[in-house]
Every structure is written in structure tokens, then in C-alpha cells.
Amino acid sequence: MANVAVVGSQWGDEGKGKIVDWLSERADVVVRFQGGHNAGHTLRIDNRTFKLSLLPSGVVRRGKLSILGNGVVVDPWAFFAEIERIGRQGVEVTPDNLLIAENATLILPLHGELDRAREKARGVRAIGTTGRGIGPAYEDKAARRGVRVCDLDDPDTLARKVDMLLQHHDVLRGGMGLEPVDRDALIAALDGISGRLLRFAEPVWRRLEDLRRRGRRILFEGAQAHFLDIDHGTYPFVTSSNTVGAAASVGSGIGPGALHYVLGIAKAYTTRVGAGPFPTEQDNATGRLLGERGHEFGTVTGRPRRCGWFDAVMTRQAIKVGGIDGIALTKLDVLDGMDALKVCVGYRYRGAALDHLPASPHVQAGVEPVYETLEGWADSTRGARSWAQLPATCIKYVRRIEELIEAPVALLSTSPRREDTIMVTDPFSD
């Protein structure tokens, strides 16, 4: 059986939640492999809406195993709050259907406090983080002072790790005008949740290897997107983890050979939340129209998303760098009724033509998009479930995008409802 990794190919918010949910019906296991509760996935199932941040999308489906891999940073309090919230919607989450990697790093309250203090200090140069401590937690992980899930199992180890952590953080906090962390209160808070959290913990790499050998279908769910990748994104306006398909292997503890298909998600236009370069942004009536039709507000932050035309250059770059095999094109219905549609096919910078988005921040901020104008369509595509239901000019738009990004469109999404999906290529076919 084939295993599939789903990743964003723009700046996030492409509709990964719906696509993962659509695919999870045919998967046995759903694995989150990076990020934290800064992610936002909205699922609409049987007239019910679920908003997930940390939990894998598979938790809302009976009979599926969900896993938070070692590449995820876990806020224990946010974890239990999310379980309680969806529990009120009738979804029961237990160690029978959700596991956490024992070597996953924890997000502590001090991480969120530092995150927010830094953003405030940056003022107009703020990166636009969610302020939930994701970046500082990854910093501590990389610096080898992070507290991990397995550390909760031994009081002496936990105390030693907290002391080492606070040697660093209290100095930082003092420089930013924050009070030192109350060590005893932090340890007591961790002791208070350790037993509950450890019930979910195990060496998930062993579980995944066993599932792989038994031919179970595994769906790897990414958060954020390619251009928020710490290495390949629009640095420094990025997240603090690797978001590309290859991270599914490292962030879950399974060999790269187990990934058979990488599905990239892209909107039929482009959006971005927060600061950073955005070559095709339409800060005008067109952008407002896309935002209104697409209900473009962040699931986690509630912030309005910046909107613009489809950027084939950056999407093609994401496909090449990320090893994406096919694209799921979402929110096609948002473009209904527009007379003309623009697609970015190149950039110009100081008179020179560019066929990619360079790494240099000042170049990224200064590139000008080169557009190709395509004919729009008057008929509605909302709810279409087959090619035959799409207007001819809509099909031309999709085919032209395929040519420009040099990859096939494997799935088309025509509304937030999971059933309103056209499958062109089955990612799970081996």
C-alpha cells in the first residue's frame, strides 16, 4: 500500500485540513510530523465544523490511529484543551486512537511569554508569529536544552532539565524586563499533567515500522507550507521547522523510502497571513473580493489573510524543492464569475527576468510579477464533483496551471465540503 505526505505549497491556509480529512477516510493512520498548535485546520463533516490546531485531522474519524511525531512541539495544556473541546462535539480521544512520540519536545508557558515579548519588542518589524511559543521551543530543542515528553517520567531528570533551561531563559527574560520564571511552580505544573500525558506516549517509530510492514496506509500531515519552511521559505518570515515533504520522515521516525507520494496543496489563488514578501498580493478591490469570497481569516489567529493572484513561479519552486508529485488545487469556486484571471509566470528585478524566487530578502521584497491573463468563467463550479461539471474555461485554467507548475493536478476542491472533490489521480495507488 502507498503512503502519502500532504504539504502546503504556498504560505499555508491552502485547505490541507479538508484534503487530509478526505484522504484519511482511506488511510489507516494519520501522522502530524512538524509544527505545533500554531497550525489551523478546519474540517466540515456531516454539517459539523471541527477546528484543529495540534491534533491530527484523523482524530475526528472513528477507527483511525492518529500520531503526533517527534518533529512536533507539544503544548500539554493546549493538547488537553483541544481534546476537551472536540470531546464536547462528540469526538472521544484516548491513547487507543492517539499517540505522542516520547521524544517530542514540549512547549512550556515560558516559551509563549518569550515569543510575545519578542514580537512586541520588534514593533513594526514583527515577524507575525502566533505568539504561542513554537519558535522558542524549537530553539531550545536545537540547543539541546529542551524538555521532552519522556522527561516527565522521572522527577530528578525533569528538575535537572528545568534548571538547565532556566539558566538560559532567566537571562533572556531579564534583558527584556520580564520576571524570572517561578521554577517550583513550573515543575509543579508539569507534575500535574505528566501522568495524563505519558499515557499517550510511546516510541512511535516502532509502531510506524510495524504498521508499514503490515501494509497499512499511512497519511503524513504537514502544517504551514513550503514558503514558511525554516530553510526554503521567505526567511526570516517563516516558521521554525522544516515543512517540506522530506520532513515527514525525520519528524515521525520512518525511513524516506516509506513515502510513496507527496501531495502539495495550493489554492487557485494565493494568500498569506502576517508579514513578509508577497509578489502577487492585491491590496485593492480584487484582493478584498478574493478575501470575502474565500472567507480568508486565519483559523488560529483570526487575522485577515492577504490575498493575490496565483503564483506559478513559487508553486513550481515548491514542487521542485519539495519533491511534490501532484497538486490538490483548492478553492476553485472562489474564482467563479470573474471576467479575467491573472497568473504570475515570472518575475522582474531591476530589469532582469527571474524564473524563481531568490533567497535574498531584499530581492524577494523587490521582485515584480509578470502576469499572463486567462479568461474567467461565469458558471458556478461550487460543489462540482466531476470534470463534466466544470466550465470549459475553468478546465483551461487548471490545464494552464499544470503546464506552468510542471506537475499534474491530482485533486480539485470546489467547496469546503469534503464530498465536493474531484479526484484525477489517486495518491494512494501504489
C-alpha positions as CSV (number, residue, x, y, z in Angstrom):
1,M,0.0,0.0,0.0
2,A,1.2,3.5,-0.8
3,N,1.9,6.1,1.9
4,V,1.1,9.8,1.3
5,A,2.6,13.0,2.7
6,V,0.4,16.2,2.4
7,V,2.2,19.5,2.5
8,G,1.3,23.1,1.7
9,S,3.0,24.6,-1.4
10,Q,2.3,28.3,-0.8
11,W,2.2,30.1,2.6
12,G,-0.2,27.9,4.4
13,D,-4.0,28.0,4.8
14,E,-4.4,26.2,1.4
15,G,-7.1,23.8,2.7
16,K,-4.9,21.0,3.9
17,G,-7.4,20.0,6.6
18,K,-10.2,19.2,4.1
19,I,-7.8,17.3,1.8
20,V,-6.3,15.3,4.7
21,D,-9.7,14.5,6.0
22,W,-10.8,13.4,2.5
23,L,-7.8,11.1,2.2
24,S,-7.9,9.9,5.9
25,E,-11.1,8.0,5.1
26,R,-8.9,5.7,3.1
27,A,-5.9,5.7,5.4
28,D,-5.3,3.7,8.5
29,V,-3.0,6.1,10.3
30,V,-2.7,9.9,10.2
31,V,0.6,11.4,11.4
32,R,1.5,15.1,12.2
33,F,5.2,15.4,11.7
34,Q,6.1,19.1,12.5
35,G,4.8,22.4,13.9
36,G,2.7,22.9,16.9
37,H,-0.6,24.4,17.9
38,N,0.1,27.3,15.6
39,A,-1.4,25.2,12.8
40,G,-5.0,25.6,11.9
41,H,-7.2,23.0,10.1
42,T,-10.9,23.5,9.6
43,L,-12.9,20.3,8.9
44,R,-16.5,20.2,7.9
45,I,-18.1,16.7,8.3
46,D,-21.8,15.9,8.3
47,N,-22.8,19.5,8.9
48,R,-20.4,19.8,11.8
49,T,-17.3,22.0,11.9
50,F,-14.1,21.0,13.7
51,K,-11.2,23.4,14.2
52,L,-8.0,21.7,15.0
53,S,-4.6,23.2,15.8
54,L,-2.4,20.5,17.3
55,L,-4.3,17.2,16.8
56,P,-4.0,15.3,13.6
57,S,-7.1,15.5,11.3
58,G,-7.6,11.8,11.7
59,V,-8.9,12.1,15.2
60,V,-12.4,13.0,14.1
61,R,-12.7,9.7,12.2
62,R,-13.6,6.5,14.1
63,G,-11.2,3.6,13.6
64,K,-8.2,5.7,12.7
65,L,-5.0,5.9,14.6
66,S,-3.5,9.4,14.9
67,I,0.1,10.2,15.9
68,L,2.0,13.3,16.9
69,G,5.5,12.6,15.7
70,N,8.8,13.6,17.3
71,G,9.0,16.6,14.9
72,V,6.0,18.2,16.6
73,V,6.4,20.6,19.6
74,V,3.6,19.8,22.1
75,D,2.0,22.3,24.5
76,P,0.5,19.8,27.0
77,W,-2.2,22.3,28.2
78,A,-3.2,23.2,24.6
79,F,-3.3,19.4,23.9
80,F,-5.7,18.6,26.6
81,A,-7.8,21.8,25.9
82,E,-8.2,20.7,22.3
83,I,-9.2,17.2,23.3
84,E,-11.8,18.6,25.7
85,R,-13.1,21.0,23.0
86,I,-13.7,18.3,20.4
87,G,-15.0,16.0,23.1
88,R,-17.9,18.4,23.5
89,Q,-18.6,17.8,19.8
90,G,-18.8,14.0,20.4
91,V,-15.2,13.0,19.4
92,E,-13.5,10.8,22.0
93,V,-9.7,10.9,22.1
94,T,-7.9,8.3,24.1
95,P,-4.5,6.5,23.9
96,D,-6.3,3.9,21.8
97,N,-6.7,6.3,18.9
98,L,-3.9,9.0,19.5
99,L,-0.3,8.6,20.3
100,I,2.6,11.1,21.0
101,A,6.2,10.4,20.3
102,E,8.0,10.0,23.6
103,N,10.9,12.1,22.2
104,A,8.7,15.1,21.2
105,T,9.7,18.4,22.7
106,L,7.4,20.3,25.0
107,I,6.2,23.9,24.7
108,L,6.2,25.5,28.2
109,P,4.4,28.7,29.3
110,L,7.8,30.5,29.3
111,H,8.1,29.9,25.5
112,G,4.9,31.7,24.8
113,E,5.8,34.6,27.1
114,L,9.2,35.0,25.3
115,D,7.6,34.7,21.9
116,R,5.1,37.5,22.6
117,A,7.7,39.7,24.3
118,R,10.0,39.4,21.3
119,E,7.2,40.3,18.8
120,K,6.3,43.3,20.9
121,A,10.0,44.4,21.0
122,R,10.2,44.1,17.2
123,G,7.4,46.6,16.8
124,V,6.9,47.3,13.1
125,R,9.5,44.7,12.2
126,A,7.4,41.9,13.9
127,I,7.6,38.6,12.1
128,G,3.9,37.9,12.6
129,T,4.2,34.7,14.8
130,T,1.1,33.4,16.6
131,G,2.8,34.1,19.9
132,R,2.3,30.5,21.1
133,G,5.9,29.7,21.8
134,I,6.6,27.5,18.8
135,G,9.8,29.2,17.8
136,P,11.4,29.4,21.3
137,A,10.5,25.7,21.8
138,Y,12.3,24.7,18.6
139,E,15.3,26.9,19.7
140,D,15.6,25.0,22.9
141,K,15.3,21.7,21.1
142,A,18.1,22.7,18.7
143,A,20.2,23.9,21.6
144,R,19.8,20.6,23.4
145,R,18.1,22.1,26.5
146,G,14.5,21.3,25.6
147,V,12.2,19.3,27.9
148,R,10.8,16.3,26.2
149,V,7.8,14.1,26.8
150,C,9.9,11.3,28.2
151,D,11.5,13.6,30.8
152,L,8.2,13.8,32.6
153,D,8.6,10.2,33.7
154,D,11.4,10.9,36.1
155,P,11.2,13.8,38.7
156,D,15.0,14.1,39.0
157,T,15.5,14.3,35.3
158,L,12.7,16.8,34.9
159,A,14.1,19.0,37.7
160,R,17.6,18.9,36.2
161,K,16.3,19.8,32.7
162,V,14.2,22.7,34.0
163,D,17.2,24.1,35.9
164,M,19.3,24.0,32.7
165,L,16.5,25.6,30.8
166,L,16.0,28.4,33.2
167,Q,19.8,29.2,33.3
168,H,19.2,30.4,29.7
169,H,15.7,31.8,29.9
170,D,16.0,33.9,33.0
171,V,18.9,35.8,31.4
172,L,16.8,36.4,28.3
173,R,13.8,37.5,30.4
174,G,15.9,39.8,32.5
175,G,17.1,41.6,29.3
176,M,13.5,42.0,28.2
177,G,12.2,43.3,31.5
178,L,10.4,40.0,32.4
179,E,10.5,38.5,35.9
180,P,12.4,35.2,36.4
181,V,10.4,32.0,35.9
182,D,9.0,30.5,39.1
183,R,10.9,27.2,39.0
184,D,8.9,25.4,41.6
185,A,5.6,26.4,40.1
186,L,6.7,25.3,36.6
187,I,7.8,21.9,37.9
188,A,4.5,21.5,39.9
189,A,2.5,22.3,36.8
190,L,4.4,19.7,34.8
191,D,4.0,17.2,37.6
192,G,0.3,17.9,37.5
193,I,-0.1,16.9,33.8
194,S,2.7,14.3,33.5
195,G,0.6,11.2,34.3
196,R,-2.1,12.1,31.8
197,L,0.3,13.0,29.0
198,L,2.5,9.9,29.5
199,R,-0.5,7.7,28.9
200,F,-0.3,8.8,25.2
201,A,3.4,8.5,24.9
202,E,5.4,5.7,23.3
203,P,8.2,5.1,20.8
204,V,6.0,5.8,17.8
205,W,8.8,5.0,15.3
206,R,8.4,1.3,16.3
207,R,4.6,1.5,15.9
208,L,5.0,3.1,12.4
209,E,7.5,0.4,11.4
210,D,5.1,-2.3,12.4
211,L,2.2,-0.7,10.6
212,R,4.4,-0.2,7.5
213,R,5.4,-3.9,7.5
214,R,1.8,-4.9,7.8
215,G,0.9,-2.9,4.7
216,R,-1.2,-0.2,6.5
217,R,-1.8,3.0,4.7
218,I,-0.1,6.0,6.4
219,L,-1.0,9.6,5.8
220,F,1.5,12.2,6.9
221,E,0.0,15.6,7.6
222,G,2.1,18.7,7.4
223,A,1.4,22.1,8.9
224,Q,2.2,25.5,7.5
225,A,3.7,25.3,3.9
226,H,6.8,25.4,1.7
227,F,7.4,29.1,1.8
228,L,7.2,29.1,5.6
229,D,10.0,26.4,5.8
230,I,12.9,27.4,8.0
231,D,15.3,26.7,5.2
232,H,13.4,27.2,2.0
233,G,10.8,29.8,2.9
234,T,10.8,33.6,2.8
235,Y,13.3,33.8,5.7
236,P,13.0,35.3,8.3
237,F,9.2,35.5,7.8
238,V,9.0,31.7,8.3
239,T,8.1,29.1,10.9
240,S,10.7,27.3,13.0
241,S,10.6,23.9,11.4
242,N,11.0,22.2,8.1
243,T,7.6,22.0,6.4
244,V,8.6,20.1,3.1
245,G,7.7,16.5,2.4
246,A,11.1,15.2,3.4
247,A,10.4,16.4,7.0
248,A,7.7,13.7,7.2
249,S,10.4,11.1,7.5
250,V,12.6,12.9,10.0
251,G,9.6,14.2,12.1
252,S,8.0,10.8,12.5
253,G,10.8,8.3,12.7
254,I,10.2,6.4,9.5
255,G,12.6,5.9,6.6
256,P,12.3,8.1,3.5
257,G,11.6,5.1,1.4
258,A,8.2,4.7,3.1
259,L,7.0,8.0,1.5
260,H,5.5,7.0,-1.9
261,Y,3.6,10.2,-2.9
262,V,4.0,13.8,-1.9
263,L,0.8,15.8,-2.4
264,G,1.1,19.5,-2.4
265,I,-1.9,21.7,-1.6
266,A,-2.4,25.0,-3.4
267,K,-5.2,27.5,-3.6
268,A,-6.4,28.6,-7.1
269,Y,-5.1,32.0,-5.9
270,T,-2.6,32.9,-3.2
271,T,-2.9,34.1,0.4
272,R,-0.6,34.9,3.2
273,V,-1.0,35.7,6.9
274,G,1.3,38.1,8.7
275,A,4.3,40.0,7.4
276,G,6.7,39.1,4.6
277,P,7.1,39.4,0.8
278,F,4.1,38.5,-1.4
279,P,4.8,39.3,-5.1
280,T,1.3,38.8,-6.3
281,E,-0.6,40.5,-3.5
282,Q,-3.6,42.6,-4.5
283,D,-4.0,45.3,-1.9
284,N,-7.1,46.5,-3.7
285,A,-10.6,45.7,-4.7
286,T,-9.5,42.4,-6.3
287,G,-7.8,41.3,-3.1
288,R,-10.7,42.2,-1.0
289,L,-13.1,40.3,-3.3
290,L,-10.9,37.2,-3.0
291,G,-10.8,37.5,0.8
292,E,-14.6,38.0,1.1
293,R,-15.4,35.1,-1.2
294,G,-12.8,32.8,0.3
295,H,-13.6,33.7,3.9
296,E,-9.9,34.4,4.4
297,F,-9.3,34.6,8.1
298,G,-6.8,32.6,10.0
299,T,-8.2,29.5,11.8
300,V,-5.8,30.0,14.8
301,T,-5.3,33.8,14.8
302,G,-8.5,35.1,13.2
303,R,-6.3,37.6,11.3
304,P,-7.4,38.5,7.8
305,R,-5.3,36.9,5.1
306,R,-3.6,38.9,2.4
307,C,-4.8,37.8,-1.0
308,G,-3.5,37.8,-4.5
309,W,-3.3,36.0,-7.8
310,F,-2.0,32.5,-8.3
311,D,1.9,32.5,-8.4
312,A,3.0,29.7,-10.7
313,V,6.7,30.6,-10.1
314,M,6.7,30.0,-6.4
315,T,4.4,26.9,-6.7
316,R,6.8,25.4,-9.3
317,Q,9.7,26.1,-7.0
318,A,7.9,24.3,-4.1
319,I,7.3,21.3,-6.3
320,K,10.9,21.1,-7.4
321,V,12.5,21.6,-4.0
322,G,9.9,19.6,-2.1
323,G,9.6,16.6,-4.4
324,I,5.9,17.1,-4.8
325,D,4.3,14.5,-7.2
326,G,1.0,16.2,-7.7
327,I,-1.1,19.2,-6.6
328,A,-4.5,19.4,-4.9
329,L,-6.0,22.7,-6.2
330,T,-8.4,24.1,-3.7
331,K,-11.0,26.9,-3.6
332,L,-11.5,26.9,-7.3
333,D,-15.1,28.1,-6.7
334,V,-13.8,31.4,-5.3
335,L,-12.8,32.5,-8.8
336,D,-16.4,31.9,-10.2
337,G,-17.8,34.9,-12.1
338,M,-14.5,36.8,-12.5
339,D,-14.1,38.0,-16.1
340,A,-10.3,37.7,-16.2
341,L,-7.8,35.8,-14.1
342,K,-4.1,36.6,-13.8
343,V,-1.4,34.1,-13.2
344,C,2.2,35.0,-12.3
345,V,4.5,33.4,-14.8
346,G,7.8,35.1,-13.9
347,Y,9.4,38.0,-12.0
348,R,11.4,41.0,-12.9
349,Y,14.0,42.5,-10.6
350,R,15.8,45.7,-11.6
351,G,15.1,45.0,-15.2
352,A,16.3,41.3,-15.1
353,A,14.0,38.4,-15.7
354,L,13.8,35.8,-12.9
355,D,12.2,32.3,-13.1
356,H,12.4,31.6,-9.4
357,L,12.1,33.4,-6.1
358,P,15.6,34.1,-4.8
359,A,16.6,33.6,-1.2
360,S,17.7,37.2,-0.6
361,P,15.1,39.1,1.5
362,H,15.7,42.4,-0.4
363,V,15.2,40.7,-3.7
364,Q,12.1,38.9,-2.5
365,A,10.7,42.2,-1.4
366,G,11.5,43.9,-4.7
367,V,10.5,41.5,-7.4
368,E,7.7,42.5,-9.7
369,P,5.4,39.8,-11.0
370,V,5.0,39.1,-14.7
371,Y,1.4,38.1,-15.4
372,E,-0.4,36.1,-18.0
373,T,-4.2,36.9,-18.3
374,L,-6.6,34.0,-18.7
375,E,-10.3,34.0,-19.4
376,G,-12.6,33.6,-16.5
377,W,-15.9,31.7,-16.3
378,A,-19.4,32.8,-15.5
379,D,-20.9,29.5,-14.4
380,S,-20.6,28.2,-10.8
381,T,-18.1,25.5,-10.0
382,R,-19.2,25.2,-6.4
383,G,-19.9,21.6,-5.5
384,A,-18.7,20.2,-8.7
385,R,-17.6,16.5,-8.4
386,S,-16.5,15.7,-11.9
387,W,-14.7,17.3,-14.9
388,A,-18.0,17.3,-16.8
389,Q,-19.5,19.8,-14.3
390,L,-16.7,22.3,-14.8
391,P,-17.0,25.2,-17.4
392,A,-14.6,24.8,-20.4
393,T,-12.7,27.9,-19.5
394,C,-12.2,26.6,-15.9
395,I,-10.7,23.4,-17.3
396,K,-8.4,25.6,-19.4
397,Y,-7.3,27.5,-16.3
398,V,-6.4,24.3,-14.5
399,R,-4.6,22.8,-17.5
400,R,-2.6,26.0,-17.9
401,I,-1.6,25.9,-14.2
402,E,-0.4,22.3,-14.7
403,E,1.8,23.5,-17.6
404,L,3.3,26.4,-15.6
405,I,4.0,24.5,-12.4
406,E,5.2,21.4,-14.3
407,A,3.2,19.0,-12.2
408,P,-0.3,17.4,-12.5
409,V,-3.3,18.5,-10.6
410,A,-4.3,15.3,-8.8
411,L,-7.3,16.7,-6.9
412,L,-9.7,19.6,-7.3
413,S,-11.6,21.0,-4.4
414,T,-14.8,23.0,-5.2
415,S,-16.2,23.8,-1.8
416,P,-15.3,23.4,1.9
417,R,-17.4,20.2,2.0
418,R,-15.2,17.1,1.7
419,E,-17.6,15.4,-0.8
420,D,-17.0,18.3,-3.3
421,T,-13.7,16.9,-4.5
422,I,-12.7,15.7,-8.0
423,M,-10.0,13.0,-7.9
424,V,-7.9,13.0,-11.0
425,T,-5.1,10.8,-9.6
426,D,-5.3,8.6,-6.6
427,P,-2.3,9.4,-4.3
428,F,-2.8,6.1,-2.5
429,S,-2.4,4.0,-5.6
430,D,0.9,2.2,-5.5
